[in-house]
Amino acid sequence: MKRLLLTLTLCALVLSGCSKKKMENFALLTGMDKTQVENIHKHYTTLIVKGTFTKATTTKIKKHTTTLYGQINMTANKDPNYQNTNITHKNTNYANITIDTWQNHITDQINTMKANGYDGLYIRGFNLYEYAHKDINIYKAMMHFIDYAHKQKMKVIVQDGHIFIDDFIKHKENKALISGVLREDVYTKYNKKKRTLGQDKKVSDEKKAFLDRVVSYGMKAYVVEYTKASDWKAVIEHDAKKRGYHYVIIKHHNKTKE
């Protein structure tokens, strides 16, 4: 009993205590082409690449990762037959994801990626829910895609989509449907000339508060920052570890470097 109490006390007092979560070694390499990804050298716990590679290519890539995610955008489309003309944001063309033909198109993509050896999906486009003023039909369509991926035993990482994720949590949806949420520029804001700027404090605090809710709900939080500055790296590493975020700091904004 004394030994057990001593162990519990040490776990409570030591900063890197017994309950500390191990940080994933992950990478966001969606800017890499086929030749580049086939020749990566490091091993990653979680690796996110383009979602268009063949089985032969993913077989080679999977020698360097535990879980391979492929990028897919469920909302952006230039085909006027699929477009939702009622939603516009920054001149982007969005698909009407509530119609059967588009949903079949996306589920076909998911099936193809599953057959090509991907373990999971890195899904972009969830901010459409915000731009559509939280249209319940948009929410249901997004849940349909997530649920379909889960039934195919594919993991899902959501890119941003903070309004959708907050409602996902509010509605007490099954947390097993979403492995994690990824957000960029939480601590810093990329600038082409200066390379790195400190993110606006209010924006940074809001992003961190959101990711804290993600972690509290039992999902993983992934953070991607773009900086070469050693002082910013130190800040990011310290705070991200403390909050339980999995993070990567990329020197180049085009996501083509390991």
Long-range contacts (C-beta under 8 A, 24 or more apart in sequence): 21-244, 23-241, 23-246, 23-247, 24-220, 24-246, 26-222, 26-246, 26-248, 27-248, 27-258, 28-182, 28-224, 28-248, 28-250, 28-255, 29-255, 29-256, 29-258, 30-71, 30-122, 30-255, 31-254, 31-255, 31-256, 32-255, 32-256, 36-256, 37-61, 40-64, 40-258, 41-258, 42-258, 46-157, 46-222, 46-246, 48-122, 48-157, 48-182, 51-109, 51-113, 51-118, 51-121, 51-122, 53-116, 54-116, 55-115, 55-116, 55-117, 58-116, 58-117, 58-118, 59-117, 62-117, 67-119, 67-120, 67-155, 68-117, 68-118, 68-119, 68-120, 69-118, 69-119, 69-120, 69-121, 69-122, 69-155, 69-157, 70-113, 70-116, 70-118, 70-120, 70-121, 70-122, 71-121, 71-122, 71-124, 72-106, 72-109, 72-110, 72-113, 72-121, 72-122, 72-123, 72-124, 73-123, 73-124, 73-125, 74-106, 74-123, 74-124, 74-125, 74-142, 74-145, 75-124, 75-125, 75-126, 75-128, 76-124, 76-125, 77-102, 84-132, 87-128, 87-131, 87-132, 89-127, 89-131, 94-128, 94-131, 97-128, 97-138, 97-141, 97-142, 97-145, 98-137, 98-138, 98-140, 98-141, 103-141, 103-144, 103-145, 106-145, 107-145, 107-148, 110-145, 110-148, 110-149, 110-152, 110-154, 111-152, 113-154, 114-152, 114-154, 118-154, 119-154, 119-155, 120-149, 120-154, 120-155, 120-156, 120-157, 120-179, 121-149, 121-154, 121-155, 121-156, 121-157, 122-157, 122-159, 122-182, 123-149, 123-156, 123-157, 123-158, 123-159, 124-159, 124-160, 125-159, 125-161, 126-158, 126-159, 126-160, 126-161, 126-164, 126-165, 127-160, 127-161, 127-163, 127-164, 129-161, 129-163, 129-164, 129-167, 130-162, 130-163, 130-164, 134-163, 134-167, 139-164, 139-167, 143-173, 143-177, 146-177, 146-178, 147-177, 150-176, 150-177, 155-179, 157-181, 157-182, 157-220, 157-222, 158-182, 160-184, 162-207, 162-210, 165-210, 165-213, 165-214, 166-210, 166-213, 169-213, 169-214, 169-217, 175-217, 175-218, 175-219, 178-219, 179-219, 179-220, 180-214, 180-219, 180-220, 180-221, 180-222, 180-246, 181-211, 181-214, 181-219, 181-220, 181-221, 181-222, 182-222, 182-223, 182-224, 183-207, 183-210, 183-211, 183-221, 183-222, 183-223, 183-224, 184-223, 184-224, 184-225, 184-226, 185-224, 185-225, 185-226, 186-211, 186-223, 186-225, 187-223, 187-225, 187-232, 187-235, 187-236, 187-239, 188-225, 188-226, 188-227, 188-232, 188-236, 190-226, 190-227, 190-253, 192-253, 195-227, 195-228, 195-229, 196-226, 196-227, 196-228, 196-229, 196-232, 198-232, 208-239, 208-243, 211-243, 211-245, 212-243, 215-243, 215-244, 215-245, 220-246, 221-245, 221-246, 222-246, 222-247, 222-248, 223-247, 223-248, 224-248, 224-250, 225-249, 225-250, 226-250, 226-251, 226-252, 226-253, 227-251
